[in-house]
Amino acid sequence: MSFETEELLPIVAELADKYTGKESSSITYEKARQLMEAVLYCIHEYETDPAKSQELLTMDEKAAAKKVYSLGYETVLRNVKEAQILYNKIIPDFKYYENQCYYDTFVKGIPSFFLYYDPRFQPQNHILTLDYPVLNPVHSLQGIDAISAFIKCVSLEQIFLGKLPDEYVFYVLRAYSPDHEELIINLTGIVLRNVLGCRMAGKRINTQGYTPGELGRLIDYVNHNDSAELKQDMEGLVDELVRSGYDGLEELGDYLKADLHDYCFELKNAVENQCLDSILAI
C-alpha cells in the first residue's frame, strides 16, 4: 500500500506538534524531513510485518495512512523490546575472545542504542556505526531493523563459537594474526574456515596443525572441485556440522553459509599460490 504525500502531511504535522509541545507553529525544513522519514519508516515496519499483511487487504484506504503509521509505530516499539530481551539473554555469557572491536560494539555500543533510540521522532536512526562486521551485512538497514539484525547475528555467532573450546578459537585467531585483538574482523568466519578445513583434510579439530598427509588431502579436495562444486560441498559440510553439533539449528546454518562464497574463492587462490597458511592454521 502506497500513500500520497498529502495523506502523510497531517501525520507529520501531529508529530511536529508533539515535538514542539505545541509551543511553536513552525519547524525547520531539516526537522520536517526527519519527521517525514520517521512516518515512512513506521509505515514500512507495518507493511513488512508478516502478521499484519492480511489487515492491509481489508483496511479502509481513507483512514489507512494514520492507522498504518500508528500500527507501524507499535511494531517499532515491539521490535525494540524483543531486541532488548535477546540482548539481555546474550550478554551475561558473551565472549569476545579479546577482540576489542567485538567488545566495544556489542558490550559498549548496544546499550547506548537502547538508551538514546528515539522511536517516535527518529526511528530511522540506529545511532551506532556497528563496526564489528557480521557475516550478514546490516548496513543497508536502518533503525531498530539494523540493531535487531545485528543482535541476532551475534546471537548465532555466540552459539557457534560457544560449542568450541576456547583454546581452539584462540589458536586459529592467533594463527590468522598475532594482532587479532586489534583487528576489525569477523571471528566466526575465521573459525568456521578452519573447522571446514579440518573436515576437508579428515583431521580432528584441535590445536596440533596439519600433518603432511592431512595437508595433502586438503589440497586434493580443493583441486578436484571448481569453485561452484566446492561451495556446494561446503554447504553440505556446514549442514552436517549444524546437525551433529548444533541440534540442526537451520538459522545458524544459513548464517554460516553467508561466508562460503568468499571462502571458496580464497581457498582456491591459496592452494594455487601455495599460501594456505594465510587463511588456515596450518
C-alpha positions in Angstrom: 0.0 0.0 0.0 1.4 3.4 -1.0 0.4 6.8 0.2 0.5 10.2 -1.4 2.5 12.9 0.3 -0.8 14.8 1.0 -2.0 11.8 3.1 1.1 11.8 5.2 1.4 15.5 5.9 -1.3 15.5 8.7 0.7 12.8 10.5 3.9 14.8 10.1 2.0 17.9 11.5 0.9 15.9 14.5 4.4 14.8 15.1 5.7 18.3 14.8 3.1 19.4 17.4 4.3 16.7 19.8 7.9 17.6 19.1 7.5 21.3 19.9 4.9 20.7 22.6 2.6 22.9 20.5 4.7 25.9 21.6 5.7 26.7 18.0 3.8 26.8 14.8 6.9 26.1 12.6 9.9 23.8 12.5 13.0 23.7 10.3 13.0 22.1 6.9 15.5 19.5 8.2 13.3 18.6 11.1 10.2 18.3 8.9 12.2 16.0 6.6 13.3 13.9 9.6 9.7 13.6 10.8 8.5 12.6 7.3 11.2 9.9 7.3 10.0 8.8 10.7 6.5 8.4 9.4 7.7 6.5 6.3 9.9 4.2 8.5 6.9 3.3 10.7 4.7 2.6 7.8 7.4 0.4 6.2 7.7 -1.5 9.5 4.0 -2.3 9.5 3.9 -3.2 5.8 6.8 -5.7 6.2 5.3 -7.3 9.3 4.1 -10.7 8.1 1.4 -10.8 10.9 -0.2 -7.7 9.5 -0.2 -8.5 5.8 -3.9 -9.6 5.7 -5.0 -6.4 7.5 -3.7 -4.3 4.7 -6.0 -6.0 2.3 -9.1 -5.1 4.2 -8.2 -1.7 5.5 -10.3 1.4 4.6 -8.0 3.4 2.4 -9.4 6.7 3.6 -8.2 6.1 7.1 -5.4 3.9 6.2 -2.4 6.2 6.4 -2.8 7.3 10.0 -3.8 3.8 11.1 -0.9 2.1 9.3 1.5 4.7 10.8 0.2 4.1 14.4 0.4 0.3 14.0 3.8 0.6 12.5 4.9 2.7 15.5 3.7 -0.1 17.8 5.7 -2.6 15.7 8.8 -0.5 16.2 8.2 -0.5 20.0 7.7 -4.2 19.9 10.8 -4.8 17.9 12.8 -2.7 20.3 11.5 -4.8 23.3 12.3 -8.1 21.5 15.8 -7.0 20.6 16.4 -5.9 24.2 15.2 -9.2 25.5 17.5 -11.1 23.2 20.5 -8.8 24.0 19.9 -9.3 27.8 19.9 -13.1 27.2 23.2 -13.0 25.4 25.2 -10.5 27.4 25.8 -12.5 30.7 27.8 -15.2 28.8 29.0 -13.1 25.9 32.6 -13.9 24.8 34.6 -11.5 22.7 37.8 -13.5 22.6 39.9 -10.4 23.3 38.8 -8.7 20.1 38.3 -5.0 21.1 36.0 -4.2 18.2 33.7 -7.0 19.1 33.6 -5.9 22.7 33.2 -2.2 22.0 30.4 -2.7 19.5 28.3 -5.2 21.5 29.1 -4.6 25.1 29.5 -0.8 25.0 27.6 0.2 21.9 24.3 -1.6 22.0 23.3 -0.3 25.5 23.8 3.2 24.1 21.3 2.4 21.4 18.7 1.3 23.8 19.4 4.4 26.0 19.2 7.0 23.2 17.0 5.5 20.5 14.0 7.7 19.6 11.2 5.6 18.2 8.8 8.5 18.0 10.7 11.2 16.3 13.7 9.4 14.7 13.1 5.7 14.5 15.2 5.5 11.3 18.3 6.4 13.2 20.2 3.4 14.7 22.8 5.8 16.2 25.7 3.2 16.2 28.1 2.6 13.4 28.1 -1.2 14.2 31.8 -1.5 13.4 32.0 -5.2 14.1 31.5 -6.9 10.7 28.9 -9.7 11.0 28.6 -12.2 8.1 25.1 -10.9 7.1 25.7 -7.2 6.4 23.3 -4.9 8.2 24.4 -1.5 6.9 21.6 -1.4 4.3 19.1 -1.4 7.2 18.0 1.4 9.5 16.8 2.0 13.0 15.8 -1.0 15.1 15.9 -3.2 12.0 19.7 -2.8 11.8 20.2 -3.3 15.6 17.8 -6.2 15.7 19.5 -8.0 12.8 22.9 -7.3 14.3 22.0 -8.7 17.7 20.5 -11.8 16.0 23.8 -12.3 14.1 25.8 -12.0 17.3 23.5 -14.5 19.0 24.2 -17.0 16.3 27.9 -16.4 16.5 27.9 -16.9 20.2 26.1 -20.2 19.7 28.6 -21.4 17.1 31.7 -20.3 19.0 30.4 -21.4 22.4 30.4 -25.1 21.4 34.1 -24.9 20.5 36.9 -25.0 23.1 38.2 -21.5 23.8 41.7 -22.9 23.3 40.9 -23.8 19.7 39.2 -20.4 19.0 42.3 -18.5 20.3 44.6 -20.8 18.4 43.1 -20.1 15.0 42.7 -16.4 15.7 46.4 -16.1 16.7 47.3 -18.1 13.6 45.3 -15.6 11.5 47.1 -12.6 13.1 49.1 -12.1 16.2 47.3 -8.8 16.5 43.8 -10.3 16.1 42.7 -8.4 19.3 43.1 -5.0 17.4 41.6 -6.0 14.0 38.1 -5.3 12.7 37.4 -8.8 11.6 34.6 -11.4 11.9 35.7 -14.0 14.4 33.2 -16.6 13.4 34.2 -16.6 9.7 37.8 -17.2 10.6 37.0 -20.1 13.0 34.4 -21.6 10.6 37.0 -21.7 7.8 39.4 -23.6 10.0 36.7 -26.0 11.1 35.8 -26.7 7.5 39.5 -27.1 6.6 39.7 -29.8 9.2 36.7 -31.5 7.8 38.2 -31.5 4.2 41.5 -32.8 5.5 40.0 -35.5 7.6 41.6 -34.2 10.7 40.3 -33.7 14.2 39.5 -30.1 15.3 42.5 -29.4 17.5 45.5 -27.2 18.0 48.1 -29.5 16.6 48.2 -28.3 13.0 48.2 -30.4 9.9 50.3 -33.5 9.2 51.7 -33.7 5.6 49.1 -36.4 4.8 46.2 -34.2 6.1 47.5 -31.2 4.2 47.7 -33.3 1.0 44.1 -34.4 1.4 43.0 -30.9 1.8 44.9 -29.7 -1.3 43.5 -32.6 -3.3 40.0 -31.9 -2.1 40.2 -28.3 -3.3 41.9 -29.1 -6.6 39.3 -31.7 -7.6 36.4 -29.2 -7.4 35.8 -26.0 -9.2 34.5 -23.0 -7.2 30.8 -23.9 -7.6 31.3 -27.5 -6.7 33.5 -26.5 -3.8 30.8 -24.2 -2.5 28.1 -26.9 -2.8 30.3 -29.3 -0.9 31.0 -26.7 1.8 27.3 -26.1 2.2 26.9 -29.8 2.8 29.7 -29.8 5.4 28.0 -26.9 7.2 24.7 -28.8 7.2 26.5 -31.8 8.7 28.2 -29.6 11.3 25.0 -28.0 12.3 23.1 -31.3 12.5 25.8 -33.0 14.6 26.8 -30.2 16.9 24.0 -27.6 17.0 20.7 -29.6 17.0 20.1 -28.8 13.4 19.6 -25.1 14.0 18.7 -24.1 10.5 19.1 -20.3 11.1 22.7 -20.9 12.2 23.4 -23.0 9.1 22.1 -20.2 6.9 24.2 -17.6 8.7 27.4 -19.6 8.4 26.9 -20.2 4.7 27.0 -16.4 4.1 30.8 -16.6 4.2 31.2 -19.6 1.9 31.4 -17.8 -1.5 34.3 -15.7 -0.4 35.9 -18.6 1.4 35.9 -20.9 -1.6 37.4 -18.2 -3.8 40.2 -17.5 -1.3 40.8 -21.2 -0.7 41.2 -21.9 -4.4 43.6 -19.0 -4.7 45.6 -20.0 -1.6 46.1 -23.6 -2.9 47.1 -22.3 -6.3 49.6 -19.9 -4.8 50.8 -22.2 -2.1 49.8 -19.9 0.7 47.2 -21.9 2.7 48.7 -20.6 5.9 47.2 -17.2 5.0 43.7 -18.4 5.8 44.1 -21.6 7.8 46.1 -22.5 10.9 48.3 -25.0 9.0 
